[in-house]
Amino acid sequence: MKRTVVLACLTALTAILPAFGQPTILPTEQPTDGRTPPIIDITTAPGVVVDSSGVESSRDAFATLVATEKQPLRGFYARGEFMYTWITGGRSNTPLLTTGNADIDPRAGILGAPTTRVLFGAQEINLSPFCAGKFTAGYWFGGAGRFGIEATGVIVGENNSNVLISSDRNGDPFLAVPFQNILGQNQRLILATPTLNRPEAGSFLADYKTEFSGYDVSGMLNIYRVPSVRVDLMAGYAYRHFEESLLMSYVMHPFELLPQQIGDFSLPGGVFGGSATDLFATKNEFQGGQIGARVGIHISRISFDATGKIAVGNNRQTVAVGGSSNFQASGD
């Protein structure tokens, strides 16, 4: 069916060629006994192709088409790909910011207290989709195109998700950072409170970042090839780099505390404020060998490639934890 369509198209094409100075196509002599004109095999008659209608034309176009279709890939090739991707949200298992009713609950913000609610943490951290790039370059050796080499690189870049929670100038809502002391007891760091005797404003900022990149270099062996399908085996080296970090910043905006007398104790007045940060970061670097296969299907102007790879090697993980604090007080 395919040969019939191609020959029909070539016949129509060669009918136009005389206008451009090409050799004129002459019909062959039709038999008088009603027999079908003979089909001349392309291999036995290098100069002509005869279709079922008896029209004779140059075989060069058809022979070139067949040779090109069966010719293996060889030489250098390169391509670039744009990717719109996403990373499934990670989960923070630890409550990082709480709120509560400080007017009726003196332990508001402490985990386990009656009015304490978690505002951030112990939940999924969702990242918005982002853009990435993939670059591939390779080379097929020799005339048969059975052996080749290919390098692929993926650059995702940095993606981040921010959460900012702040109180108003009167300290509403109540904000606190829960933690455990060295004795394992639940405590809190108050960032904002609307209580009448000591109103203060504060804010909480969480910045979650991820970054991914990688490359691999593989040798290729073609094990199956027909005009529209090819199968290649791959083996080589793979490298992957993945980082993620969570930076949290706490701010207690300066507030004024008036002198107070509580029983026999006298509390001096003054201006108080401060800030603190906590950083949790991990870095994973994988290096190892990989094997895989690729199947390519090409039909007319449509192509489909499926590649599968398995890598085995060493993954090095680095964890960094740090923090800082700066609290100030001034007064009598």
N, C-alpha and C positions, 0 to 999 in steps of 0.2 A: 504493500500500500504506500509505503514511504517513497519507494523508488518511482512508482507511477506518478505521484504528485510532483516529485522533483523533476522528472523528465518533462512533464506537461508544462511546468513553469519555465524550464529552459527552452522548450520549443516556442513558447510565447515570447521569450526574451530574444531569441535569435531571429524572430520575425521582424524585430525592430532594428536590428543591427545594420542592415544595408544603408539606412539613412545616415549612418555615421562612418561609412567607408569600410564596413566589414564585408567579408565574402558573402555573396548571395547564396541563399539556401535553395537548393534545387530538389524537387520531389523525385523520388526514385520511381523507376518504371513499375507500374502496377501489373501483376499477373492477370492474364486473360481467362484463366480457368477457375477463378474465384477463390484461389488459395490465399491464405494470409501471408503477407510479405514476411520474409525471414528476419529474425532479430539477430543482428550481428553482435557478438560478444565483444565487450570493451577491451578485453585482453588480447583478442585475436585480430582486432582491427583498431590499432592505436589512433588512427586519424579520424574516425567517425563514430557517431552513436546513432542508431536507427530506432525510432519508437514504433509502436504498433500501427501508426497511421502511415508509416513509410517515409517520414520526413527525416532527412539526413542533415546533421549539423556537426559542428566541431565538438569534440569530446573534452576540450580543455577545461571548460567551466565545471562540468560534472566531475571530471577526474580530480580537479582541485578541491571541490567540495568534499568528495569522499576522503581524499588524503588528509584534508584539514580536520575532518571529524575524527579520524582514527589516529591522528598524530598525538603522541603523548606530550604532557607538559614538560618543559625543560627551560632552563635559564632562570633569570631572576624575576621575582614577583613581590609585590608589597601591597598592603591595604590598611586602611584605617576604619575604625568603627566607633560610632557614637552610641553610648548606652545611657538609658534612663533607668536608674536602679534604686534600690532601697535596702536597708538593713533592718531585720526584725528587731523590735524593741527589746532592749535589755531590761532586767528587773532589778530594782533596788529592794533588798529584803529588809533593810533597816529603816525605821522611821527617822526622818531627818528634820522635820519641822512640825510642830504641834500648835494647837490652840486650845482654849478652854474659857470658862467663865471665872475670871479671877475675883469677881465680887462675892460669889457664894462658895467658891472652892479654893482654899488656900494652897492646894497642891495642883492647881490648874497647869497643864502643860507637861506634867510628869506622867510617864507611861503607867497606866493602871489607875490613875485618878478618875473619879466619877465623870467629870465634864471634859476630859482630855479627848481631842480628836486629832488625827493625823492629817496634815495638809499636804505634805510632800514626803515621799519615801514609801517603802513597802508597796510598790506599784510598778507598772510597766512604764518605761521611758521610751516614748515613741519618737522616732526620727522622721523628718519629712523626706520625700524622695529627692534625689540629687543626680547630677550628671557625672558621667565617667567616660574615659576613653580607652580603647584597646587598639594596639598597633601590632601588625604582623608582617614579617619579611622572611623570605626563604629563597632557596636555590635548588633546582633539580640538575643533577650532574648527568653527563653523557647523552648520547643520542637516544637511548631507550627511555630515559627519564624514570628509571626504577629507583634510584637512590637520591636522597635530598636531605637538606637541613633547613630547619625553621626556628625562628625566634619570635616569641610573643611577649608583649608587655601590657600590663593593665595598670592604669593610674586612676584611682577613685578620688584621691584628695581628701581634704578635711570636711567633715560634716558635723554640725553641732546643733544642740537643742538647749534653749535657755528657759529658765523659770524664774520669774521675779515676783515676790510677794512682799508687799509693804503695808504698813499701817498708816493712818492719817496722823496729823500733828498731835492729836489727842491720844494716840496710842491704841486706836481701835482699828482692827481687831487685836486681841491679845496674841502675841507670838512668842514662842519659846523653842529652844533647841534641846531635845532630850539627850541624855547621856548617862553612863554608869560610872560611878567613882571607883576607886581602887578596891573598895570593899564589895563591889557588885551591886550597890544600891542605886536605884533610879533617881536621877537628879535632873535639873533643867538649867538652862541659861536663858534668862528672860531678855528678849529683844524689844518688845513693845508691850505696854500695859496701860489700860485706861483707868486704873484705880485713882480715886480722887486724891489720896494723900501723896501719890508719887507717879503722876502720869509721865510716860516716856514713849517716844516714837522709835521705830526700828524697821529694818528690812532684811530680806533673805534673798540671795541670788545663787542659783545652781546652774552650772555650765557643763553640759555633757558633750564630749567630743569623741569622734572616731576618725580613723585614717587607715586606708588600706592601699597597698601596692604590691606588685609581684611581677615576676617574669619567668620564663622557662625557655630552654634551648633543647631541641630534640632532633635526632636523626630520623629519617623516614625511609620506609621500604614499601614500594608499591607491589601488592600481591595479586591484585585482580584489576583488569581494565578492559572495558568495552566502550564503544563510542559514547554512551550516555551514563555509565556508572564506573566508579573507580573506588578501590578500597586500599587504604594505606595503614601500615603499622608504624607506631611511633615509640621512641624510647629516648630518655635524656634526663636533664637536670631541672629541678623546680625550686623556686624561692618565693616565699610569701612573707609579707610584713603587715602586721595589724596592731594598731594602738588604740586605746580608749582611755579616757580620763574623766573624772568628775571633780570639779572645783566648786567649793561652796564658800560663799562670803556672807558674813553676818555683820550687820552694822547697827549699833545703838546710837541714834542721833543724840547730840548733846541736850541735856535737860537740866533744869535748875531744881535743886532740892533745898527747901527752906529748913532752917534749924528746927529741930523737934525735940521735945522732952517726953520721953516714954518712961514713966515710973521714975526710978532713980538714975536713969541713963539719959545723957544729953547727946543728941546727934547733931554734928555741925552741918551747916548748909554748904552749898557749893554747886558747881557745874560738873556733871558727869557725862561720859560718853566713851565710845571705843569701837573697835572692829576686830574681827578675827577671820581667818581663812583655814580651810581644810582641803587637802589635795589627795586624791586616790588615783593612781595611774598604773596601767599595765601595758606591757609591750611583748608581743609574740613574734618570733622570727623562726620560720620553718625553712629547712634546707634538706633536700633529699632527691632520690631518683624517682622517675615516673615512667610508666608505660601506658600505652593507649592505642586507640584506633580511630580512623576517620573514614566516613562513608560520604562520597559526593555523588549526587544525582543531578544531571544536567539535561534538560529537555527544552529544546528551542532556546528561548531567552530566559527561561526560568531555571534557577539552580537552587539546590538544597544541600547543605553540609551539616553533618552530625558528628561531633567529636566527643569521645569519652576518655578520661585519663584517671589513673590511680597513682598516687604518690606515697612513698614510704620513706621516712627519714627522721630527723631530729628536730624537735621544737623547743626553742629556748624562750622561757618566759621570765620577764623582769617585772617586779612589783615595787612601786615607789609610794610611800606615804609621808606626807609632810603637813606642816601647818604653822601658823603664826598668829599672834594676838597683840593688840595694842589698846590698852584701856587707860583713860586719863581722868583725873579728878582734880578740881581746883576749888579752893575756898578757904574758910577760916580753919 
